[in-house]
Amino acid sequence: MTSTATDTPVIPVTDATFAAEVLASDLPVLVDFTAAWCGPCRMIAPVLAELAAEEAGRLKIVKLDVDANPATQAAYGVLSMPTLLLFRAGEPVKSVVGARPKRRLRQDLADELPWLAPR
């Protein structure tokens, strides 16, 4: 299945594709640790899709289903959903737990990615 900016700008990743999609990425990567049963995860999904479309080429946003991919979840000690982990050069540099509006998410990430700051 191919992904385009018009259908899903948030790219699904798995334990098997995590290293290639996230750790080896030239761009900063925001990883959404999510689960189908998680209500707040469903609330933040459209916020992440908007952000991915707006910041295409500067920020990559991916989602990882924790139920189907427990190894990556365990490797990063993720216990609450949704947890957003920001990676730069293969290293986690910022963690945000819980759903929030886009403006607040931009604000929360702005210390690591100053160009994301809300105007």
N, C-alpha and C positions, 0 to 999 in steps of 0.2 A: 504494500500500500504506500503510495507516495503522498507526501504532505506539501500543500502549497499555502501561501499566506492567506488565501481566500477561504480555505476550509478549516485548517487548524494550525495556527501559528505556534501553539504549544506542542512540542514534540514528545511523544511517549518514549521513554527509555526503560530498559530492563537491567537486571544484574549483568547480563551478557554484553549489553551495549553501553553501559555506564562509562567505562574507561574511555572509549573512543569518542562518545558524544559530549562528555563533561570534562574529564580530566585532561584530555588532549586538545580541547577547544582553544582556539586563539582568542575568542571573545570571552568576556565574563559570562558565566552561566548561572541562572537562578533555577534551582531544582525544587520542584513542588513534590514533597512526599505526601501522597494522597491515598485515599481508600474509597471504594464505592459506597460504603456504609456511613461515611463521614459527612454530616450536614454542613459544617463550616467549609469543608473542602468544595462542596458544590457551590457555596456562596462566593468563594474566592476565584473559582474557575473562570468566570467571565472577566473579572478584573485582570487576571493573568493573560487572558487572550488579548484583551485590549492593549495591555502593556507590551506584549510580544509584537503586536502589529505596529505600534507606535515606535518601538525601539529596535526594529529589525535592522540588522547590520551593526548594531552597537551592543546588544544584549541578547543572549540566547536563553529562552525559557523552555524547560523540559519538565515532564511530570513522570513520577515513578510510583506505580501502584505497590504499596508496601505489602499487601497480602500475597501478591504474585512474585514479589522480589525481596524476600526477607534478608538476603545477605547484605545488600547495600544499606538497607535500613539499619541493620545491626552494626555494620562497619562504622556508621556515623552516629550511633547512639540515639537515633530518632525514636522518641516515645510518644509524642503527641502529634495528631493530625489536625490541620495541615501544619507541617513545618516547612519553611522555605530556607534553603541553604544557598548562599551565594558563593560561588567558586571563582577564583582568579588564579590563573596559571596552575590549575590542578589542585589548589588548596582551598578548603573552606575558610572564608574570611568573615562571614556574617550569618547569623541565624535569626529568623523571625518566626515566632510561633503564633498561630491563630489567624483567622480571617480578618481582613481590614479593607477599607475603601482604598481605591487607587491612589488618591492624594497622600494618604497616610503611609501606604506602602512605599511610594516614591520618597517620602520624607525619611522613612526608616532605613532605606538603602543609600541615601544621599551621602552619608559619611564615607562609604566605600566607592560610590559612583556619583561624584558631585553633579554631573550633567543630568542626573535623574531628578534632582531637587525640583519640587513643584514651584511654578512661577507665580 
